[in-house]
Amino acid sequence: MNKGNEIIEELKTVLTGKTLDALVPPIVFIFANGLYGINWASILAICSAVLIGIARLVLRQTWKYAFGGLIGVSVAAGFSYIAGNAANYYIPKIIGSVSFIVAAGTSLIIKKPLAAWVSHLSRGWDLNWFWRSDVRPAYTEVTIFWTLFFALRLFIQLFLFLRGDVAGLFLVNTILSMPANVIVLVLSYIYGIWRLRSLGGPGVEEFEKDVEPPWKGQTRGF
């Protein structure tokens, strides 16, 4: 299997959501707000999320992403409606960026990098492997990379939010969400595999089987 196909398969392990479910309600909100105001924008955005959920059920597809999108758009629309400010629709996104930075920063301080937890939860690998001195640095460095990315996103979000630039917030949150996340994950995977090999530690299977060195190291998966 070539490296390109390997990366695609690895991304499928992590990315399981439905982009449409998350993208349509904000688009509806932006256009409806420009045409009819915040009240109708909030109602139509929520209705669009409900319709997507119904469509998933009718097509017998998973509905949990649509349900998550409904909760998200309801909270976001609530912020906008209560404050009477369309830019407040993106307050949950800003809170999400802050929360990620805090979680990642805390994980680095306690030397249990967030990237390792994400890998553990998505793959089920033994946590003790991640904390080895010849494994953990790779996950620490990737977590630092993630933190810098989210800090940049937060800075742009706050700048546009304070200006009340709703269209700009929509564009930035769209570009810096799924498209940028895919790029970040690809770079993280490529760097992570290289870094694990350079550290010279055992692969997770070698660790679980208590194989004695010399080790082949981690050849796939991060």
TIDREN-658574 format. One record per residue (C-alpha): residue number from 1; residue in one letter; x, y, z. Coordinates in Angstrom, 2 decimals, m for minus. Layout:
# TIDREN-658574
<NUM a <X Y Z>>
...
# end
This chain:
# TIDREN-658574
<1 m <0.00 0.00 0.00>>
<2 n <1.44 3.41 m0.97>>
<3 k <1.75 6.25 1.52>>
<4 g <m1.15 8.21 0.00>>
<5 n <m3.64 5.38 0.49>>
<6 e <m2.29 4.75 3.97>>
<7 i <m2.89 8.37 4.97>>
<8 i <m6.43 8.29 3.54>>
<9 e <m7.24 5.16 5.54>>
<10 e <m5.80 6.69 8.69>>
<11 l <m7.90 9.83 8.22>>
<12 k <m11.03 7.70 7.89>>
<13 t <m10.22 6.26 11.32>>
<14 v <m10.34 9.73 12.86>>
<15 l <m12.75 11.65 10.62>>
<16 t <m16.16 10.02 10.80>>
<17 g <m18.47 13.02 10.80>>
<18 k <m20.70 14.40 8.08>>
<19 t <m19.47 17.74 6.74>>
<20 l <m22.88 18.60 5.30>>
<21 d <m24.54 18.32 8.71>>
<22 a <m22.22 20.95 10.17>>
<23 l <m21.97 23.23 7.13>>
<24 v <m25.57 23.79 5.99>>
<25 p <m27.09 25.41 9.14>>
<26 p <m24.46 28.20 9.34>>
<27 i <m24.92 28.95 5.62>>
<28 v <m28.68 29.16 6.10>>
<29 f <m28.17 31.43 9.13>>
<30 i <m25.87 33.83 7.25>>
<31 f <m28.15 34.26 4.24>>
<32 a <m31.37 34.36 6.27>>
<33 n <m29.91 36.95 8.63>>
<34 g <m29.06 39.19 5.69>>
<35 l <m32.55 38.84 4.22>>
<36 y <m34.90 38.52 7.19>>
<37 g <m32.99 39.33 10.39>>
<38 i <m31.83 37.33 13.40>>
<39 n <m35.20 35.89 14.45>>
<40 w <m35.92 34.18 11.12>>
<41 a <m32.25 33.31 10.66>>
<42 s <m32.29 31.41 13.97>>
<43 i <m35.53 29.60 13.13>>
<44 l <m34.48 28.64 9.60>>
<45 a <m31.02 27.46 10.72>>
<46 i <m32.58 25.16 13.32>>
<47 c <m35.16 23.92 10.80>>
<48 s <m32.38 23.10 8.32>>
<49 a <m30.61 21.00 10.98>>
<50 v <m33.89 19.19 11.75>>
<51 l <m34.51 18.48 8.05>>
<52 i <m30.99 17.06 7.65>>
<53 g <m31.64 14.77 10.63>>
<54 i <m34.94 13.59 9.12>>
<55 a <m33.20 12.96 5.79>>
<56 r <m30.57 10.83 7.55>>
<57 l <m33.29 8.76 9.18>>
<58 v <m35.23 8.30 5.95>>
<59 l <m32.07 7.26 4.11>>
<60 r <m31.17 4.98 7.04>>
<61 q <m27.90 6.79 7.57>>
<62 t <m26.37 7.62 10.93>>
<63 w <m28.20 10.55 12.51>>
<64 k <m25.86 11.30 15.42>>
<65 y <m23.91 13.93 13.49>>
<66 a <m27.12 15.65 12.43>>
<67 f <m28.31 15.54 16.05>>
<68 g <m25.03 17.01 17.22>>
<69 g <m25.38 19.69 14.54>>
<70 l <m28.92 20.46 15.75>>
<71 i <m27.72 20.93 19.33>>
<72 g <m24.83 23.09 18.15>>
<73 v <m26.92 25.33 15.90>>
<74 s <m29.63 25.68 18.57>>
<75 v <m27.10 26.89 21.14>>
<76 a <m25.43 29.21 18.62>>
<77 a <m28.73 30.63 17.44>>
<78 g <m29.74 31.12 21.07>>
<79 f <m26.67 33.27 21.69>>
<80 s <m27.51 35.41 18.67>>
<81 y <m31.20 35.74 19.49>>
<82 i <m30.73 36.67 23.14>>
<83 a <m28.05 39.28 22.41>>
<84 g <m29.62 40.51 19.19>>
<85 n <m26.24 40.20 17.49>>
<86 a <m25.66 37.81 14.58>>
<87 a <m21.93 37.60 15.37>>
<88 n <m22.84 35.88 18.64>>
<89 y <m23.77 32.82 16.57>>
<90 y <m20.06 32.02 16.60>>
<91 i <m19.53 32.33 20.35>>
<92 p <m19.67 28.49 20.76>>
<93 k <m16.91 28.18 18.12>>
<94 i <m14.78 30.67 20.04>>
<95 i <m15.46 28.85 23.31>>
<96 g <m14.51 25.60 21.57>>
<97 s <m11.16 27.05 20.48>>
<98 v <m10.45 28.32 24.00>>
<99 s <m11.41 24.97 25.53>>
<100 f <m9.10 23.08 23.17>>
<101 i <m6.18 25.37 23.93>>
<102 v <m6.75 24.99 27.67>>
<103 a <m7.05 21.20 27.40>>
<104 a <m3.95 20.91 25.19>>
<105 g <m1.94 23.27 27.38>>
<106 t <m2.91 21.39 30.54>>
<107 s <m2.00 18.07 28.95>>
<108 l <1.45 19.44 28.08>>
<109 i <2.01 20.74 31.61>>
<110 i <1.18 17.37 33.18>>
<111 k <3.20 15.59 30.45>>
<112 k <0.24 13.61 29.16>>
<113 p <m0.10 15.15 25.66>>
<114 l <m3.57 15.52 24.18>>
<115 a <m2.51 13.91 20.89>>
<116 a <m1.76 10.71 22.79>>
<117 w <m5.23 10.70 24.39>>
<118 v <m6.87 11.26 20.99>>
<119 s <m4.89 8.38 19.50>>
<120 h <m5.71 6.15 22.47>>
<121 l <m9.45 6.87 22.23>>
<122 s <m9.59 6.36 18.44>>
<123 r <m7.35 3.27 18.32>>
<124 g <m7.57 1.69 21.76>>
<125 w <m3.81 1.31 22.16>>
<126 d <m2.30 0.72 25.60>>
<127 l <m1.89 4.09 27.36>>
<128 n <1.36 2.99 28.97>>
<129 w <2.99 2.83 25.51>>
<130 f <2.24 6.51 24.90>>
<131 w <4.00 7.58 28.10>>
<132 r <7.33 5.93 27.28>>
<133 s <10.26 8.37 27.04>>
<134 d <11.00 7.08 23.53>>
<135 v <7.38 7.58 22.38>>
<136 r <5.86 10.50 24.28>>
<137 p <7.99 13.29 22.65>>
<138 a <6.34 12.62 19.29>>
<139 y <2.88 13.16 20.77>>
<140 t <4.07 16.15 22.78>>
<141 e <5.38 17.89 19.67>>
<142 v <2.20 17.17 17.70>>
<143 t <0.13 18.55 20.59>>
<144 i <2.21 21.74 20.51>>
<145 f <1.53 21.99 16.77>>
<146 w <m2.22 21.60 17.40>>
<147 t <m2.12 24.23 20.14>>
<148 l <m0.43 26.77 17.87>>
<149 f <m2.99 26.11 15.13>>
<150 f <m5.94 26.62 17.49>>
<151 a <m4.31 29.72 18.99>>
<152 l <m4.07 31.21 15.49>>
<153 r <m7.69 30.30 14.80>>
<154 l <m8.80 31.84 18.09>>
<155 f <m6.94 35.07 17.36>>
<156 i <m8.65 35.42 13.96>>
<157 q <m12.05 34.49 15.43>>
<158 l <m11.77 37.11 18.18>>
<159 f <m10.58 39.77 15.75>>
<160 l <m13.58 39.23 13.46>>
<161 f <m16.01 38.81 16.36>>
<162 l <m15.03 42.17 17.88>>
<163 r <m15.56 43.75 14.47>>
<164 g <m18.98 42.10 14.17>>
<165 d <m17.95 40.59 10.83>>
<166 v <m20.47 37.74 10.49>>
<167 a <m19.54 36.87 6.90>>
<168 g <m15.86 36.81 7.83>>
<169 l <m16.57 34.56 10.81>>
<170 f <m18.47 32.16 8.59>>
<171 l <m15.65 32.05 6.04>>
<172 v <m12.90 31.60 8.63>>
<173 n <m14.77 28.96 10.61>>
<174 t <m15.51 27.06 7.40>>
<175 i <m11.95 27.14 6.08>>
<176 l <m10.29 26.60 9.47>>
<177 s <m12.62 23.74 10.40>>
<178 m <m12.81 20.65 8.20>>
<179 p <m10.39 21.63 5.36>>
<180 a <m7.71 22.93 7.72>>
<181 n <m8.28 20.09 10.20>>
<182 v <m7.63 17.54 7.45>>
<183 i <m4.36 19.26 6.55>>
<184 v <m3.35 19.42 10.22>>
<185 l <m4.12 15.73 10.70>>
<186 v <m2.17 14.72 7.59>>
<187 l <0.86 16.74 8.67>>
<188 s <0.54 15.37 12.21>>
<189 y <0.45 11.81 10.91>>
<190 i <3.45 12.21 8.60>>
<191 y <5.53 13.99 11.23>>
<192 g <4.38 11.68 14.02>>
<193 i <5.41 8.50 12.21>>
<194 w <8.77 10.00 11.29>>
<195 r <9.33 11.18 14.86>>
<196 l <8.45 7.81 16.39>>
<197 r <10.98 6.11 14.13>>
<198 s <13.66 8.67 14.98>>
<199 l <13.06 8.13 18.71>>
<200 g <13.86 4.42 18.27>>
<201 g <11.20 3.08 20.62>>
<202 p <9.10 m0.05 20.13>>
<203 g <5.98 m0.13 18.02>>
<204 v <2.76 m0.50 19.98>>
<205 e <2.45 m4.18 19.03>>
<206 e <6.03 m4.83 20.07>>
<207 f <5.32 m3.10 23.38>>
<208 e <2.14 m5.11 24.00>>
<209 k <3.97 m8.37 23.20>>
<210 d <6.96 m7.34 25.35>>
<211 v <9.39 m7.80 22.46>>
<212 e <13.04 m7.25 23.34>>
<213 p <15.12 m4.71 21.38>>
<214 p <16.19 m4.09 18.71>>
<215 w <12.71 m2.98 17.63>>
<216 k <11.23 m2.31 14.22>>
<217 g <9.35 0.62 15.75>>
<218 q <5.96 1.99 14.76>>
<219 t <5.52 1.52 11.00>>
<220 r <1.88 2.52 10.68>>
<221 g <m0.61 4.46 12.73>>
<222 f <0.05 7.35 15.07>>
# end
